[in-house]
Amino acid sequence: MPIEAVAMLFAWMLVIVFLALIACMFEDLESDTGSQSNPNSQVQLAAQVGQVHRFFNKAISGEAPAYAMYCTTAGVIAYVLLLKEIHPILAIPIGAAVGEVFHVIFATTAHIGRTAGSKRFEQPLYLDVLYGHLLPIATHGFMAVLCIVSIAYIQSNLGTLSGYLPVDGVTPLDHPFALPMLAFIWGITVGAIGSSTGDIHYGTEREFQDRPFGEGKRVVYHGKITRYADCGIRTQKDIVGFCAKYGGPCTGMTFGTIILFENWRTLVGMMLGRFLPAATGFSDIAAMLGIVIGLVIGIALIFGNVAFVKWARKRYGPFVGE
């Protein structure tokens, strides 16, 4: 197999990394718009402590299962269209659009239900907040789902896209999972990363700006959000504008880096194990080398994280309570 095919393989890997970065960035900003995870989901407690607000709230479930559903729905629709010989340029966006239909339905019912549950605390349902946030939710979510389905499509056809010819009717390096299954897996992943990494970047500084930096957000403060923006009452769209500077890109970089290291160590292990560029059969040596490279990367990241935390504590002072 020519070395050009291997170069194309690495090129497609970088495309996947770029799509992963964009997907998780928009997923994080979408969850900011809809206040789906902590700390933003704690706006549901604001009315209970006397903080009537104009935040959108659709925190009915974790982002991981929600995005698994949206991405799987989009993946199934795209897969069916591809089987009907519809071009991927049309099939993938159509699938993402169908996924967003479910997304908007769930966002609408969740926000209305959450707000209705706070009626006893005199929290009104602002229709302009409902209508004004659905389009940003749909557009941000569409970009995230579109990128995830694109990743699933590339991975399920990677050998063909890289120029590998079928051997006994099977194209080397094509993924054993079908496109909908890959969309399901990556949907869970992007939701989980947006929920975990995005939490510390996506609105806390805006909603709790009366608390000292580095303190953390104790349960007693949940609900005591800062409701006033620069030009009036704050809504979730103000949170998104704030987080688009750092929080969204940082969360996207997290997902993209994970995809980069995972694919890079696998492909390098294949090359060192002489699976590439021959592509004649996966060897145990290639698998072991890939695992060893992954362990080295993991250990390096652990030490790097410890060094970074020490630097941050020294630079900005100890956390309150230590």
N, C-alpha and C positions, 0 to 999 in steps of 0.2 A: 504494500500500500504506500503511495507516495507521501513524502513528508508534508506536501501542501495540504493534504487532507487533515493531518494532525494540526497544522497551523489554523485551518478553518475551525477545527474543534475548539481550540483555545479562543478563537475569535467569537464563536457562538457562546462560549462560557462567559466572556466579558459582556456580551449583549444581555445574557440572563442576569448578571450582576447589576447592570444598569437598570433593567426592568424591576429587579427586586428593590433597589434603592427608591425608585419612583413609587412603587406600589406601597411600601411601608410608610413613606413620607405622606402620601395622600390618605392612607388608612388612619394614620395618627391625627392628621388635621380633620378628617371626617369625624372621628370620635370626639375631637374638640368641639366641632359644630353641634354634635348631638349629645354631648355630655354622657358618654356611654360607660366610662370606667372611672375608677378613682384617680385623682381626688374630685374630678368634676361630677361624678355621679352623686356626690354628697350634697349637691344642691337640693336634693329631695328633702333634706333635713332642715333646710334654711327656714321654711315656713314654720316649722315646729318650735324654732327659737326666736320667732318674731321677725324674721328677715323675709318679707315679701319681695319677690324678685321677678326678673324677666329672662331667666335662663331657660334654654331648651333642655329637656331631660328625657332621654330614651334608654336609661340604664335598666333594661329588663333582663339582660343576660350578659355574660362575658363576651368580649370581642371575638375570642377564638371560635366558639360555636356559631356565633352570628355570621362571621366571615366565611366559615366553613360552608354554611348554607348558601350564602350569596355566590361564592365562587363555584361551588358544586353545581348550583342551578345554571350559572353561566356556562360552565364547562360541559354540562349535558346538552344544552341547547346548541353550543358551538360544535360539539361532537356529532350531533345528529345532522346538522347542516353540512358538515364536512363529508359525512357519509352520503349526502345527497349531491356531492360534488360542487358545493358552493365554495367559492374561493375564500381562503382564510382571512383575507383583508375584510371581507364582509361578515363571515361567520363569527369571528371572535367579537367584534363590536356588537353584533346583534345579540349574542349570548350575554355579554356584559350588560346590555340595556335591559334584557329580561330580568337578570339578577337584580338590577336596580329598581325594577318595579316592585319586587318583593321587599327590597330594602326600604323604599319610601312608605309602603303599606305598614311595615313593622314600626318605622319611626313615628308615623302618625298615630297609630293606636297606642304606642308606648307612651308618647308624650301626653296625650289626652288622658290616658289611664293614670299616669303618675300624678298629673295635676289634679285630676278629680279626687284622687286619694288624699290630697291636702286641703280639701274643701273645708273641713272642720277648723283648719288653721287660717281660713280666710285668704287662701292663695287663689287668685283668679286665673282663668285660662285666657291668655292674650292671643287673639286670633292672628294679629300681625306677627307675633313671634312664631306661631305655628307655620304660617304661610311663608314667612321670610326666611326660615331656616331649611325648608324642605329642598329647595333648589341647590343650595350649597352642599347639603348632605348628599343629594343625588349625584352632583357633579364630582365631588371628591371621591365618593364611593365608586363611581363609574371608572375613574382613572385607576383606582386600586385594583378593582376586579379585572379590568381590561389587561393590566400588566400581569396579574397572576395567571389568567387564562393564556396569555401569550407565552409565559414561561412554561406552562404545562404543554402547550403545543410544540414549542421548540424542543423540549426534553423528549417528548414522545416521538419526535422525528429527527433527532439529532444526527443519527448516522446518515440518513438521506440528505439532510441539509449540508453535511460536511463533505459530501461527495463519495461516501462509502457505497460500494456496489453490493447488491444482495448476494449472499452465499447460501446456496440451497434454499432459496426463497426467503431468507432471513437477513435483514440488514444489520450489520454489527453496530453496537452502541445505541440501538433503539431501546427506549425504556420499556421494561416489562409491564409497567402499569399503563392503563389507558388514560386518555386525557382527563376525563372526569375525576378519576381517582387522584391524579396528580394535582388537579385543581382543589380537591378536598384537602389534601395534605398541606399544600401551600397556603390554603385559606386559613386553616387552623394555625399554621406557623405565623403568618403575617398578623393575624389577630392577637396571638399570644405575645408577640414581640411589641406590637403597638400598645398592648395593655400593660406590659411590664416596664419596658424601657421608656415608653411614652409617658407613663405616669409622673415621672419626676421632672418632665419637661413641659407639660402641657396644660398650664393654666394655674398651677399652684401659686406662682408668683403674682398672678393677677388677682386671684380670688382671695388670697390670704396675705395681702401685702402689708397688713398691720402686724404680722408676726416676724420675729427676728430671723435673719438668714441662717440656714443650717439647723434650725431647731427641729425640723420635722413637723409633721402635722398630726398632733395628738387628737384622739377621738373627741375630746371636749371642745375642740375648735371646729369640728365639722358642722357645717350649716351656718357658721358665722362668716359668711362670704362678704367680700367687699363689692357692693352692688353698683357703685357709681364709676362711670368711665370718664374720659376726658371731656366728652361732649354729651353728658346726660347719663341716663340709666344704662348700665352695661347689659349686654346680651352675649350669647355664645359667639356671635360673629366677631365681637371685639376680642374674645379669647383666641380665636383662630388667627386673626391678624397679628396678634402678639406672638403666637407660637410658630407661625410660618417663618420667622426669622431664624430660630435656633432649634426649637423642639422637634418640628417635623423633619428637617434635614438630618438632625442627630439621630432620630429614630430610624429614618430610612438608611442612614449610614450603618447602623447596627445590623439591620437585616441584610444589606448588601455585603457587608464584611463577612457575615456568617456564610452566605452563599459563595463568596469568593474563596474563602479558606477551604470550605468543604469540597467545592469542585476542583480547586487548584491542587489540593493534596491528593485527590483521587486520580486526576490525570497525570500528575507527576509520578505517583506510585505506579501507574500503568506503564509509563515510559521507562522508569527504572527497572520494572519487572519485565521489560521487553514485550509487553502486550501491544504497545504502540511503537511504531506505526504498522506492525504486522497485522494486528487485529485477527489473529487466528483462533484464539481461545484464551479466556481469562485464567491467569495462573495464580497459584497460592502466593507466590513471591510478590506479585503485584498487589494483592490484597494486604499482605502483611506490611509492605512498604507504605502503602496508603495509610494504614492504621498508625504506624510509627510516626509518620509525618504529622498526622492529626494530633497525636499525643504531644509532640514537641510544640505545635502551635498552641494547644490548650495550656500547657505549662507556661509558655512565654506570656500568654494573655493573663494568666493568674498573677504572675509576678509583676507584669505591667500595671494591672489594676491595683494591686497593693501599693505600688510606688505612687500611682496617681492619687489614691485616697490620702496617703500620708502627705503628699505635697499640698493637696487641697485643704486639709485640716490645718497644716502649718501656715498656709497662705491666708486663709479666711478665719482662722481662729477655731478653737474647739467647739464642738456642738454643745448646745445648752444642756445641762444636766450631767456633763462628764467632769 
